[in-house]
Amino acid sequence: HRIGFATGDDLAKYFRFRGWDPEIANDLGLIDVSKREYFRQRIVIPELRDGKAIYLVGRATQVYQKAKYLGLPGAPKPLYGLESVRGSTDVFICEGPLDWLTLVQWGYPTVAILGSHLKQELENELADAKTIYIVTDSDEPGRRSAKRLAETFGNRARIVPPLPKAKDVNELAMCVDGRQVFAQLVQQA
């Protein structure tokens, strides 16, 4: 999935090393007006289409970072993993990129909506799926999001029950039997 880490050392210097104009990084929003790197000290997860990154999400790794996730500024959020679910009759929808990576690792055809709301223009991207499993965070906002998504997809929607002892799928994956627990919840859905 070409996951990376933005050290924050000097992206402009790296661009020059590669023979690229550092202003491109600025234009893309990778360097802000104060010349600080936007994803500094974050795990960077790209959304790939035809092998090229069309969007980036940075996951916080430091306590001082206020936002857990940062998306590429000024760019519309895509469905993460869309290329990999094309032609799948069953599709799983989750909220975050780490939950998405976990479900993909477990073998589930999954997309991430990068938040709790699916933009209306992205609904058509899942038109071919016969069953859509909705996997949201176990907190109250996540459960509300699950209900909204179920209304959106109607009789194709199956809400996966709240995850026991875990806030989200990625946290469940850290439990010894997390994968098996999730498989049982999918059966219940």
Contact map, one row per residue, 1 for C-alpha under 8 A:
111000000000000000000000000000000000000000001101000000000000000000000000000000000000000000000000000000000000000000000000000000000000000000000000000000000000000000000000000000000000000000000
111100000000000000000000000000000000000000001100000000000000000000000000000000000000000000000000000000000000000000000000000000000000000000000000000000000000000000000000000000000000000000000
111110000000000000000000000000000000000000111100000000000000000000000000000000000000000000000000000000000000000000000000000000000000000000000000000000000000000000000000000000000000000000000
011111000000000000000000000000000000000000111000000000000000000000000000000000000000000000000000000000000000000000000000000000000000000000000000000000000000000000000000000000000000000000000
001111100000000000000000000000000000000011110000000000000000000000000000000000000000000000000000000000000000000000000000000000000000000000000000000000000000000000000000000000000000000000000
000111110000000000000000000000000000001111110000000000000000000000000000000000000000000000000000000000000000000000000000000000000000000000000000000000000000000000000000000000000000000000000
000011111000000000000000000000000000000111000000000000000000000000000000000000000000000000000000000000000000000000000000000000000000000000000000000000000000000000000000000000000000000000000
000001111110000000000000000000000001101110000000000000000000000000000000000000000000000000000000000000000000000000000000000000000000000000000000000000000000000000000000000000000000000000000
000000111110000000000000000000000000000000000000000000000000000000000000000000000000000000000000000000000000000000000000000000000000000000000000000000000000000000000000000000000000000000000
000000011111110000000000000000000000100000000000000000000000000000000000000000000000000000000000000000000000000000000000000000000000000000000000000000000000000000000000000000000000000000000
000000011111111000000100100000100000100000000000000000000000000000000000000000000000000000000000000000000000000000000000000000000000000000000000000000000000000000000000000000000000000000000
000000000111111100000100100000000000000000000000000000000000000000000000000000000000000000000000000000000000000000000000000000000000000000000000000000000000000000000000000000000000000000000
000000000111111110000100000000000000000000000000000000000000000000000000000000000000000000000000000000000000000000000000000000000000000000000000000000000000000000000000000000000000000000000
000000000111111111000000000000000000000000000000000000000000000000000000000000000000000000000000000000000000000000000000000000000000000000000000000000000000000000000000000000000000000000000
000000000011111111111100100000000000000000000000000000000000000000000000000000000000000000000000000000000000000000000000000000000000000000000000000000000000000000000000000000000000000000000
000000000001111111111100000000000000000000000000000000000000000000000000000000000000000000000000000000000000000000000000000000000000000000000000000000000000000000000000000000000000000000000
000000000000111111110000000000000000000000000000000000000000000000000000000000000000000000000000000000000000000000000000000000000000000000000000000000000000000000000000000000000000000000000
000000000000011111110000000000000000000000000000000000000000000000000000000000000000000000000000000000000000000000000000000000000000000000000000000000000000000000000000000000000000000000000
000000000000001111111000000000000000000000000000000000000000000000000000000000000000000000000000000000000000000000000000000000000000000000000000000000000000000000000000000000000000000000000
000000000000001111111101000000000000000000000000000000000000000000000000000000000000000000000000000000000000000000000000000000000000000000000000000000000000000000000000000000000000000000000
000000000000001100111111100000000000000000000000000000000000000000000000000000000000000000000000000000000000000000000000000000000000000000000000000000000000000000000000000000000000000000000
000000000011101100011111110000000000000000000000000000000000000000000000000000000000000000000000000000000000000000000000000000000000000000000000000000000000000000000000000000000000000000000
000000000000000000001111111000000000000000000000000000000000000000000000000000000000000000000000000000000000000000000000000000000000000000000000000000000000000000000000000000000000000000000
000000000000000000011111111100000000000000000000000000000000000000000000000000000000000000000000000000000000000000000000000000000000000000000000000000000000000000000000000000000000000000000
000000000011001000001111111111100000000000000000000000000000000000000000000000000000000000000000000000000000000000000000000000000000000000000000000000000000000000000000000000000000000000000
000000000000000000000111111111111000000000000000000000000000000000000000000000000000000000000000000000000000000000000000000000000000000000000000000000000000000000000000000000000000000000000
000000000000000000000011111111000000000000000000000000000000000000000000000000000000000000000000000000000000000000000000000000000000000000000000000000000000000000000000000000000000000000000
000000000000000000000001111111100000000000000000000000000000000000000001100000000000000000000000000000000000000000000000000000000000000000000000000000000000000000000000000000000000000000000
000000000000000000000000111111110000010000000000000000000000000000000001110000000000000000000000000000000000000000000000000000000000000000000000000000000000000000000000000000000000000000000
000000000000000000000000111111110000111000000000000000000000000000000001000000000000000000000000000000000000000000000000000000000000000000000000000000000000000000000000000000000000000000000
000000000010000000000000110111111111110000000000000000000000000000000000000000000000000000000000000000000000000000000000000000000000000000000000000000000000000000000000000000000000000000000
000000000000000000000000010011111111110000000000000000000000000000000000000000000000000000000000000000000000000000000000000000000000000000000000000000000000000000000000000000000000000000000
000000000000000000000000010000111111000000000000000000000000000000000000000000000000000000000000000000000000000000000000000000000000000000000000000000000000000000000000000000000000000000000
000000000000000000000000000000111111000000000000000000000000000000000000000000000000000000000000000000000000000000000000000000000000000000000000000000000000000000000000000000000000000000000
000000000000000000000000000000111111100000000000000000000000000000000000000000000000000000000000000000000000000000000000000000000000000000000000000000000000000000000000000000000000000000000
000000010000000000000000000000111111110100000000000000000000000000000000000000000000000000000000000000000000000000000000000000000000000000000000000000000000000000000000000000000000000000000
000000010110000000000000000001110011111100000000000000000000000000000000000000000000000000000000000000000000000000000000000000000000000000000000000000000000000000000000000000000000000000000
000000000000000000000000000011110001111100000000000000000000000000000000000000000000000000000000000000000000000000000000000000000000000000000000000000000000000000000000000000000000000000000
000001010000000000000000000001000000111111110000000000000100000000000100000000000000000000000000000000000000000000000000000000000000000000000000000000000000000000000000000000000000000000000
000001110000000000000000000000000001111111000000000000000000000000000000000000000000000000000000000000000000000000000000000000000000000000000000000000000000000000000000000000000000000000000
000011110000000000000000000000000000001111100000000000000001110000000000000000000000000000000000000000000000000000000000000000000000000000000000000000000000000000000000000000000000000000000
000011100000000000000000000000000000001111110000000000000111110000000000000000000000000000000000000000000000000000000000000000000000000000000000000000000000000000000000000000000000000000000
001111000000000000000000000000000000001011111000000000000111100000000000000000000000000000000000000000000000000000000000000000000000000000000000000000000000000000000000000000000000000000000
001111000000000000000000000000000000001001111100000000011110000000000000000000000000000000000000000000000000000000000000000000000000000000000000000000000000000000000000000000000000000000000
111100000000000000000000000000000000000000111110000000011110000000000000000000000000000000000000100000000000000000000000000000000000000000000000000000000000000000000000000000000000000000000
111000000000000000000000000000000000000000011111000011111000000000000000000000000000000000000000000000000000000000000000000000000000000000000000000000000000000000000000000000000000000000000
000000000000000000000000000000000000000000001111100011110000000000000000000001011000000000000000000000000000000000000000000000000000000000000000000000000000000000000000000000000000000000000
100000000000000000000000000000000000000000000111111111100000000000000000000000001000000000000000000000000000000000000000000000000000000000000000000000000000000000000000000000000000000000000
000000000000000000000000000000000000000000000011111111000000000000000000000000000010000000000000000000000000000000000000000000000000000000000000000000000000000000000000000000000000000000000
000000000000000000000000000000000000000000000001111100000000000000000000000000000000000000000000000000000000000000000000000000000000000000000000000000000000000000000000000000000000000000000
000000000000000000000000000000000000000000000001111110000000000000000000000000000000000000000000000000000000000000000000000000000000000000000000000000000000000000000000000000000000000000000
000000000000000000000000000000000000000000000001111111000000000000000000000000000000000000000000000000000000000000000000000000000000000000000000000000000000000000000000000000000000000000000
000000000000000000000000000000000000000000000111101111110000000000000000000000000000000000000000000000000000000000000000000000000000000000000000000000000000000000000000000000000000000000000
000000000000000000000000000000000000000000000111100111110000000000000000000000000000000000000000000000000000000000000000000000000000000000000000000000000000000000000000000000000000000000000
000000000000000000000000000000000000000000000111000011111000000000000011001011000000000000000000000000000000000000000000000000000000000000000000000000000000000000000000000000000000000000000
000000000000000000000000000000000000000000011110000011111100000000000011000000000000000000000000000000000000000000000000000000000000000000000000000000000000000000000000000000000000000000000
000000000000000000000000000000000000000000011100000000111110000000001111000000000000000000000000100000000000000000000000000000000000000000000000000000000000000000000000000000000000000000000
000000000000000000000000000000000000001001111000000000011111000000001110000000000000000000000000000000000000000000000000000000000000000000000000000000000000000000000000000000000000000000000
000000000000000000000000000000000000000001111000000000001111100000011100000000000000000000000000000000000000000000000000000000000000000000000000000000000000000000000000000000000000000000000
000000000000000000000000000000000000000011100000000000000111111010111000000000000000000000000000000000000000000000000000000000000000000000000000000000000000000000000000000000000000000000000
000000000000000000000000000000000000000011100000000000000011111010000000000000000000000000000000000000000000000000000000000000000000000000000000000000000000000000000000000000000000000000000
000000000000000000000000000000000000000011000000000000000001111110000000000000000000000000000000000000000000000000000000000000000000000000000000000000000000000000000000000000000000000000000
000000000000000000000000000000000000000000000000000000000001111111000000000000000000000000000000000000000000000000000000000000000000000000000000000000000000000000000000000000000000000000000
000000000000000000000000000000000000000000000000000000000000011111000000000000000000000000000000000000000000000000000000000000000000000000000000000000000000000000000000000000000000000000000
000000000000000000000000000000000000000000000000000000000001111111110000000000000000000000000000000000000000000000000000000000000000000000000000000000000000000000000000000000000000000000000
000000000000000000000000000000000000000000000000000000000000001111110000000000000000000000000000000000000000000000000000000000000000000000000000000000000000000000000000000000000000000000000
000000000000000000000000000000000000000000000000000000000001000011111100000000000000000000000000000000000000000000000000000000000000000000000000000000000000000000000000000000000000000000000
000000000000000000000000000000000000000000000000000000000011000011111100000000000000000000000000000000000000000000000000000000000000000000000000000000000000000000000000000000000000000000000
000000000000000000000000000000000000000000000000000000001111000000111110000000000000000000000000000000000000000000000000000000000000000000000000000000000000000000000000000000000000000000000
000000000000000000000000000000000000001000000000000000001110000000111111000000000000000000000000000000000000000000000000000000000000000000000000000000000000000000000000000000000000000000000
000000000000000000000000000000000000000000000000000000111100000000001111100010000000000000000000000000000000000000000000000000000000000000000000000000000000000000000000000000000000000000000
000000000000000000000000000111000000000000000000000000111000000000000111111000000000000000000000000000000000000000000000000000000000000000000000000000000000000000000000000000000000000000000
000000000000000000000000000110000000000000000000000000000000000000000011111000000000000000000000000000000000000000000000000000000000000000000000000000000000000000000000000000000000000000000
000000000000000000000000000010000000000000000000000000000000000000000001111100000000000000000000000000000000000000000000000000000000000000000000000000000000000000000000000000000000000000000
000000000000000000000000000000000000000000000000000000100000000000000001111110000000000000000000000000000000000000000000000000000000000000000000000000000000000000000000000000000000000000000
000000000000000000000000000000000000000000000000000000000000000000000000011111000000000000000000000000000000000000000000000000000000000000000000000000000000000000000000000000000000000000000
000000000000000000000000000000000000000000000000000000100000000000000010001111100000000000000000000000000000000011000000000000000000000000000000000000000000000000000000000000000000000000000
000000000000000000000000000000000000000000000010000000100000000000000000000111110000000000000000000000000000000010000000010000000000000000000000000000000000000000000000000000000000000000000
000000000000000000000000000000000000000000000000000000000000000000000000000011111100000000000000000000000000001111000000010000000000000000000000000000000000000000000000000000000000000000000
000000000000000000000000000000000000000000000010000000000000000000000000000001111100000000000000100100000000001111000000000000000000000000000000000000000000000000000000000000000000000000000
000000000000000000000000000000000000000000000011000000000000000000000000000000111111100000000000000100000000011100000000000000000000000000000000000000000000000000000000000000000000000000000
000000000000000000000000000000000000000000000000000000000000000000000000000000111111110000000000000000000000011000000000000010000000000000000000000000000000000000000000000000000000000000000
000000000000000000000000000000000000000000000000100000000000000000000000000000001111110000000000000000000000000000000000000000000000000000000000000000000000000000000000000000000000000000000
000000000000000000000000000000000000000000000000000000000000000000000000000000001111110000000000000000000000110000000000000000000000000000000000000000000000000000000000000000000000000000000
000000000000000000000000000000000000000000000000000000000000000000000000000000001111111100100000000000000000111000000000000000000000000000000000000000000000000000000000000000000000000000000
000000000000000000000000000000000000000000000000000000000000000000000000000000000111111100000000000000000000000000000000000000000000000000000000000000000000000000000000000000000000000000000
000000000000000000000000000000000000000000000000000000000000000000000000000000000000111110000000000000000000000000000000000000011000000000000000000000000000000000000000000000000000000000000
000000000000000000000000000000000000000000000000000000000000000000000000000000000000111111100000000000000000100000000000000000011000000000000000000000000000000000000000000000000000000000000
000000000000000000000000000000000000000000000000000000000000000000000000000000000000001111100000000000000000000000000000000000011110000000000000000000000000000000000000000000000000000000000
000000000000000000000000000000000000000000000000000000000000000000000000000000000000000111110000000000000000100000000000000000001111100000000000000000000000000000000000000000000000000000000
000000000000000000000000000000000000000000000000000000000000000000000000000000000000100111111000000000000001111000000000000000001011100000000000000000000000000000000000000000000000000000000
000000000000000000000000000000000000000000000000000000000000000000000000000000000000000001111100000000000001111000000000000000000001111000000000000000000000000000000000000000000000000000000
000000000000000000000000000000000000000000000000000000000000000000000000000000000000000000111110000000000000011110000000000000000001111100000000000000000000000000000000000000000000000000000
000000000000000000000000000000000000000000000000000000000000000000000000000000000000000000011111001100000000011110000000000000000000011100000000000000000000000000000000000000000000000000000
000000000000000000000000000000000000000000000000000000000000000000000000000000000000000000001111101100000000000111110000000000000000001110000000000000000000000000000000000000000000000000000
000000000000000000000000000000000000000000000000000000000000000000000000000000000000000000000111111100000000000111100000000000000000000000000000000000000000000000000000000000000000000000000
000000000000000000000000000000000000000000001000000000001000000000000000000000010000000000000011111110000000000101000000000000000000000000000000000000000000000000000000000000000000000000000
000000000000000000000000000000000000000000000000000000000000000000000000000000000000000000000001111111000000000000000000000000000000000000000000000000000000000000000000010000000000000000000
000000000000000000000000000000000000000000000000000000000000000000000000000000000000000000000111111111100000000100000000000000000000000000000000000000000000000000000001110000000000000000000
000000000000000000000000000000000000000000000000000000000000000000000000000000011000000000000111111111110000011100000000000000000000000000000000000000000000000000000000000000000000000000000
000000000000000000000000000000000000000000000000000000000000000000000000000000000000000000000000111111111000000000000000000000000000000000000000000000000000000000000000000000000000000000000
000000000000000000000000000000000000000000000000000000000000000000000000000000000000000000000000011111111100000000000000000000000000000000000000000000000000000000000000110010000000000000000
000000000000000000000000000000000000000000000000000000000000000000000000000000000000000000000000001111111111110000000000000000000000000000000000000000000000000000000000100000000000000000000
000000000000000000000000000000000000000000000000000000000000000000000000000000000000000000000000000111111111110000000000000000000000000000000000000000000000000000000000000000000000000000000
000000000000000000000000000000000000000000000000000000000000000000000000000000000000000000000000000011111111000000000000000000000000000000000000000000000000000000000000000000000000000000000
000000000000000000000000000000000000000000000000000000000000000000000000000000000000000000000000000001111111000000000000000000000000000000000000000000000000000000000000000000000010000000000
000000000000000000000000000000000000000000000000000000000000000000000000000000000000000000000000000000111111100000000000000000000000000000000000000000000000000000000000000000000000000000000
000000000000000000000000000000000000000000000000000000000000000000000000000000000000000000110000000000111111110000000000000000000000000000000000000000000000000000000000000000000000000000000
000000000000000000000000000000000000000000000000000000000000000000000000000000000001100101110000000000110011111000000000000000000000000000000000000000000000000000000000000000000000000000000
000000000000000000000000000000000000000000000000000000000000000000000000000000001101100000111100000100110001111100000000000000000000000000000000000000000000000000000000000000000000000000000
000000000000000000000000000000000000000000000000000000000000000000000000000000111100100000111100000100000000111110000000000000000000000000000000000000000000000000000000000000000000000000000
000000000000000000000000000000000000000000000000000000000000000000000000000000111000000000001111101100000000011111000000000000000000000000000000000000000000000000000000000000000000000000000
000000000000000000000000000000000000000000000000000000000000000000000000000011110000000000001111000000000000001111111100000000000000000000000000000000000000000000000000000000000000000000000
000000000000000000000000000000000000000000000000000000000000000000000000000010110000000000000011100000000000000111110000000000000000000000000000000000000000000000000000000000000000000000000
000000000000000000000000000000000000000000000000000000000000000000000000000000000000000000000011000000000000000011111100000000000000000000000000000000000000000000000000000000000000000000000
000000000000000000000000000000000000000000000000000000000000000000000000000000000000000000000010000000000000000011111100000000000000000100001100100000000000000000000000000000000000000000000
000000000000000000000000000000000000000000000000000000000000000000000000000000000000000000000000000000000000000010111110000000000000000000000000100010000000000000000000000000000000000000000
000000000000000000000000000000000000000000000000000000000000000000000000000000000000000000000000000000000000000010111111011000000000000000000000000010000000000000000000000000000000000000000
000000000000000000000000000000000000000000000000000000000000000000000000000000000000000000000000000000000000000000001111111000000000000000000000000000000000000000000000000000000000000000000
000000000000000000000000000000000000000000000000000000000000000000000000000000000000000000000000000000000000000000000111111100000000000000000000000000000000000000000000000000000000000000000
000000000000000000000000000000000000000000000000000000000000000000000000000000000000000000000000000000000000000000000011111100000000000000000000000000000000000000000000000000000000000000000
000000000000000000000000000000000000000000000000000000000000000000000000000001100000000000000000000000000000000000000111111111000000000000000000000000000000000000000000000000000000000000000
000000000000000000000000000000000000000000000000000000000000000000000000000000000000000000000000000000000000000000000111111111100000000000000000000000000000000000000000000000000000000000000
000000000000000000000000000000000000000000000000000000000000000000000000000000000000000000000000000000000000000000000001111111100000000000000000000000000000000000000000000000000000000000000
000000000000000000000000000000000000000000000000000000000000000000000000000000000100000000000000000000000000000000000000011111110000000000000000000000000000000000000000000000000000000000000
000000000000000000000000000000000000000000000000000000000000000000000000000000000000000000000000000000000000000000000000011111111000000000000000000000000000000000000000000000000000000000000
000000000000000000000000000000000000000000000000000000000000000000000000000000000000000000000000000000000000000000000000001111111000000000000000000000000000000000000000000000000000000000000
000000000000000000000000000000000000000000000000000000000000000000000000000000000000001110000000000000000000000000000000000011111100000000000000000000000000000000000000000000000000000000000
000000000000000000000000000000000000000000000000000000000000000000000000000000000000001111100000000000000000000000000000000001111111000000000000000000000000000000000000000000000000000000000
000000000000000000000000000000000000000000000000000000000000000000000000000000000000000011000000000000000000000000000000000000011111000000000000000000000001000000000000000000000000000000000
000000000000000000000000000000000000000000000000000000000000000000000000000000000000000011100000000000000000000000000000000000001111100000000000000000000001110000000000000000000000000000000
000000000000000000000000000000000000000000000000000000000000000000000000000000000000000001111000000000000000000000000000000000001111110000000000000000001001110000000000000000000000000000000
000000000000000000000000000000000000000000000000000000000000000000000000000000000000000001111000000000000000000000000000000000000011111000000000000000000000111100000000000000000000000001001
000000000000000000000000000000000000000000000000000000000000000000000000000000000000000000011100000000000000000000000000000000000001111100000000010011000000111100000000000000000000000000000
000000000000000000000000000000000000000000000000000000000000000000000000000000000000000000011110000000000000000000000000000000000000111110000000010000000000001100000000100000000000000000000
000000000000000000000000000000000000000000000000000000000000000000000000000000000000000000001110000000000000000000010000000000000000011111000110110000000000000101000001000000000000000000000
000000000000000000000000000000000000000000000000000000000000000000000000000000000000000000000010000000000000000000000000000000000000001111101110000000000000000001100011100000000000000000000
000000000000000000000000000000000000000000000000000000000000000000000000000000000000000000000000000000000000000000000000000000000000000111110110000000000000000001100111000000000000000000000
000000000000000000000000000000000000000000000000000000000000000000000000000000000000000000000000000000000000000000000000000000000000000011111110000000000000000000000010000000000000000000000
000000000000000000000000000000000000000000000000000000000000000000000000000000000000000000000000000000000000000000000000000000000000000001111111000000000000000000000000000000000000000000000
000000000000000000000000000000000000000000000000000000000000000000000000000000000000000000000000000000000000000000010000000000000000000010111111100000000000000000000000000000000000000000000
000000000000000000000000000000000000000000000000000000000000000000000000000000000000000000000000000000000000000000010000000000000000000111111111110000000000000000000000000000000000000000000
000000000000000000000000000000000000000000000000000000000000000000000000000000000000000000000000000000000000000000000000000000000000000111111111111000000000000001000000000000000000000000000
000000000000000000000000000000000000000000000000000000000000000000000000000000000000000000000000000000000000000000000000000000000000000000011111111100000000000000000000000000000000000000000
000000000000000000000000000000000000000000000000000000000000000000000000000000000000000000000000000000000000000000011000000000000000000100001111111110000000000000000000000000000000000000000
000000000000000000000000000000000000000000000000000000000000000000000000000000000000000000000000000000000000000000000000000000000000011100000111111111000000001000000000000000000000000000000
000000000000000000000000000000000000000000000000000000000000000000000000000000000000000000000000000000000000000000000000000000000000000000000011111111100000001000000000000000000000000000000
000000000000000000000000000000000000000000000000000000000000000000000000000000000000000000000000000000000000000000000000000000000000000000000001111111110000000000000000000000000000000000000
000000000000000000000000000000000000000000000000000000000000000000000000000000000000000000000000000000000000000000001100000000000000010000000000111111111000100000000000000000000000000000000
000000000000000000000000000000000000000000000000000000000000000000000000000000000000000000000000000000000000000000000000000000000000010000000000011111111110111000000000000000000000000000000
000000000000000000000000000000000000000000000000000000000000000000000000000000000000000000000000000000000000000000000000000000000000000000000000001111111100100000000000000000000000000000000
000000000000000000000000000000000000000000000000000000000000000000000000000000000000000000000000000000000000000000000000000000000000000000000000000111111100000000000000000000000000000000000
000000000000000000000000000000000000000000000000000000000000000000000000000000000000000000000000000000000000000000000000000000000001000000000000000011111111100000000000000000000000000000000
000000000000000000000000000000000000000000000000000000000000000000000000000000000000000000000000000000000000000000000000000000000000000000000000000001111111100000000000000000000000000000000
000000000000000000000000000000000000000000000000000000000000000000000000000000000000000000000000000000000000000000000000000000000000000000000000000001001111100000000000000000000000000000000
000000000000000000000000000000000000000000000000000000000000000000000000000000000000000000000000000000000000000000000000000000000111000000000000000000001111110000000000000000000000000000000
000000000000000000000000000000000000000000000000000000000000000000000000000000000000000000000000000000000000000000000000000000000011110000000000000011101111111000000000000000000000000000000
000000000000000000000000000000000000000000000000000000000000000000000000000000000000000000000000000000000000000000000000000000000011110000000000000001000001111100000000000000000000000000001
000000000000000000000000000000000000000000000000000000000000000000000000000000000000000000000000000000000000000000000000000000000000111000000000011001000000111110000000000000000000000000001
000000000000000000000000000000000000000000000000000000000000000000000000000000000000000000000000000000000000000000000000000000000000111100000000000000000000011111000000000000000000000011011
000000000000000000000000000000000000000000000000000000000000000000000000000000000000000000000000000000000000000000000000000000000000000000000000000000000000001111100000000000000000000011011
000000000000000000000000000000000000000000000000000000000000000000000000000000000000000000000000000000000000000000000000000000000000000111000010000000000000000111110000000000000000000000000
000000000000000000000000000000000000000000000000000000000000000000000000000000000000000000000000000000000000000000000000000000000000000011000000000000000000000011111111100100000000010010000
000000000000000000000000000000000000000000000000000000000000000000000000000000000000000000000000000000000000000000000000000000000000000000000000000000000000000001111100000000000000000000000
000000000000000000000000000000000000000000000000000000000000000000000000000000000000000000000000000000000000000000000000000000000000000000000000000000000000000000111110000100000000000000000
000000000000000000000000000000000000000000000000000000000000000000000000000000000000000000000000000000000000000000000000000000000000000001000000000000000000000000111111101100000000000000000
000000000000000000000000000000000000000000000000000000000000000000000000000000000000000000000000000000000000000000000000000000000000000011100000000000000000000000101111101100000000000000000
000000000000000000000000000000000000000000000000000000000000000000000000000000000000000000000000001000000000000000000000000000000000000111000000000000000000000000100111111100000000000000000
000000000000000000000000000000000000000000000000000000000000000000000000000000000000000000000000001001100000000000000000000000000000001010000000000000000000000000100111111110000000000000000
000000000000000000000000000000000000000000000000000000000000000000000000000000000000000000000000011001000000000000000000000000000000000000000000000000000000000000000001111111000000000000000
000000000000000000000000000000000000000000000000000000000000000000000000000000000000000000000000000000000000000000000000000000000000000000000000000000000000000000000111111111100000000000000
000000000000000000000000000000000000000000000000000000000000000000000000000000000000000000000000000000000000000000000000000000000000000000000000000000000000000000101111111111100110000000000
000000000000000000000000000000000000000000000000000000000000000000000000000000000000000000000000000001000000000000000000000000000000000000000000000000000000000000000000111111111110000000000
000000000000000000000000000000000000000000000000000000000000000000000000000000000000000000000000000000000000000000000000000000000000000000000000000000000000000000000000011111110100000000000
000000000000000000000000000000000000000000000000000000000000000000000000000000000000000000000000000000000000000000000000000000000000000000000000000000000000000000000000001111111100000000000
000000000000000000000000000000000000000000000000000000000000000000000000000000000000000000000000000000000000000000000000000000000000000000000000000000000000000000000000000011111100000000000
000000000000000000000000000000000000000000000000000000000000000000000000000000000000000000000000000000000000000000000000000000000000000000000000000000000000000000000000000010111111100000000
000000000000000000000000000000000000000000000000000000000000000000000000000000000000000000000000000000000000000000000000000000000000000000000000000000000000000000000000000111111111110000000
000000000000000000000000000000000000000000000000000000000000000000000000000000000000000000000000000000000100000000000000000000000000000000000000000000000000000000000000000110001111111000000
000000000000000000000000000000000000000000000000000000000000000000000000000000000000000000000000000000000000000000000000000000000000000000000000000000000000000000000000000000001111111100000
000000000000000000000000000000000000000000000000000000000000000000000000000000000000000000000000000000000000000000000000000000000000000000000000000000000000000000000000000000001111111110000
000000000000000000000000000000000000000000000000000000000000000000000000000000000000000000000000000000000000000000000000000000000000000000000000000000000000000000100000000000000111111111000
000000000000000000000000000000000000000000000000000000000000000000000000000000000000000000000000000000000000000000000000000000000000000000000000000000000000000000000000000000000011111111100
000000000000000000000000000000000000000000000000000000000000000000000000000000000000000000000000000000000000000000000000000000000000000000000000000000000000000000000000000000000001111111110
000000000000000000000000000000000000000000000000000000000000000000000000000000000000000000000000000000000000000000000000000000000000000000000000000000000000000110100000000000000000111111111
000000000000000000000000000000000000000000000000000000000000000000000000000000000000000000000000000000000000000000000000000000000000100000000000000000000000000110000000000000000000011111111
000000000000000000000000000000000000000000000000000000000000000000000000000000000000000000000000000000000000000000000000000000000000000000000000000000000000000000000000000000000000001111111
000000000000000000000000000000000000000000000000000000000000000000000000000000000000000000000000000000000000000000000000000000000000000000000000000000000000000110000000000000000000000111111
000000000000000000000000000000000000000000000000000000000000000000000000000000000000000000000000000000000000000000000000000000000000100000000000000000000000011110000000000000000000000011111
